[in-house]
Amino acid sequence: MEPRNVWMSIAAALIAVVGTLLMAWLSVGRDLITEPQVRRIVMLEAPYVQDRQALQQNVQRNIDAVVDIRDSLQTIQVAQVTIETKLDLIIASLD
């Protein structure tokens, strides 16, 4: 085989490979999903988004309940101090 025919065969093979890759890209690759599209789908359309929202609502309700309990506890502590003061006065008047 002559060197010229070898180079022509190599060139033909490379053209065939490039053509095959180009056709594969045109038929499959252009429809592939991109990373930003995946991120958008996960953030907005994934089923766990609803679960996440429900969990966040539960956490917020728990925070509100803890704040209410803390406020009630402070009110009880103030009432306790008042009652103890009155008791001390009553005990002192009995002596």
C-alpha positions as a printed Julia matrix, in Angstrom:
95×3 Matrix{Float64}:
   0.0    0.0     0.0
   1.34   3.39   -0.93
   1.9    6.08    1.75
  -0.59   8.34    0.0
  -3.31   5.69    0.25
  -2.53   5.17    3.94
  -3.0    8.86    4.68
  -6.2    8.95    2.66
  -7.5    5.95    4.61
  -6.62   7.66    7.91
  -8.31  10.87    6.76
 -11.42   8.97    5.69
 -11.56   7.17    9.04
 -11.21  10.46   10.94
 -13.95  12.05    8.84
 -16.18   9.07    9.57
 -15.49   9.36   13.32
 -16.18  13.1    13.33
 -19.34  12.55   11.32
 -20.51   9.85   13.71
 -19.85  12.07   16.74
 -21.65  14.98   15.1
 -24.69  12.83   14.29
 -24.7   11.42   17.83
 -24.66  14.94   19.24
 -27.44  16.09   16.93
 -29.66  13.12   17.76
 -28.97  12.63   21.5
 -26.71  15.28   22.97
 -28.77  18.34   22.22
 -31.67  16.96   24.27
 -29.56  16.29   27.37
 -30.5   18.27   30.45
 -28.07  20.89   31.74
 -26.97  21.46   35.32
 -28.96  24.71   35.76
 -32.07  22.89   34.54
 -31.47  20.1    37.06
 -31.02  22.63   39.87
 -34.27  24.38   38.91
 -36.17  21.09   38.82
 -34.81  20.01   42.19
 -35.57  23.37   43.82
 -39.06  23.88   42.36
 -40.54  20.67   41.07
 -39.16  17.81   43.13
 -41.62  15.98   45.41
 -39.57  16.7    48.52
 -40.19  20.45   48.15
 -43.66  19.99   49.65
 -42.21  17.91   52.47
 -39.61  20.59   53.11
 -42.27  23.28   53.27
 -44.34  21.19   55.71
 -41.27  20.64   57.89
 -40.49  24.35   57.88
 -44.06  25.13   58.93
 -43.81  22.6    61.77
 -40.52  24.1    62.91
 -42.06  27.58   62.89
 -45.06  26.34   64.93
 -42.67  24.8    67.43
 -40.7   28.04   67.68
 -43.92  29.97   68.28
 -44.98  27.44   70.96
 -41.62  27.75   72.72
 -41.94  31.56   72.71
 -45.45  31.3    74.19
 -44.23  28.89   76.87
 -41.32  31.19   77.71
 -43.66  34.16   78.06
 -46.03  32.15   80.26
 -43.13  30.99   82.41
 -41.97  34.56   82.92
 -45.5   35.56   83.96
 -45.6   32.65   86.43
 -42.2   33.6    87.84
 -43.35  37.17   88.43
 -46.51  35.88   90.14
 -44.4   33.53   92.27
 -42.19  36.38   93.46
 -45.3   38.42   94.32
 -46.84  35.53   96.26
 -43.58  34.85   98.13
 -43.34  38.51   99.08
 -46.91  38.51  100.4
 -46.28  35.28  102.28
 -43.19  36.74  103.9
 -45.23  39.77  105.01
 -47.99  37.54  106.44
 -45.46  35.37  108.29
 -43.7   38.45  109.61
 -47.0   39.89  110.9
 -47.79  36.62  112.71
 -44.55  36.66  114.64
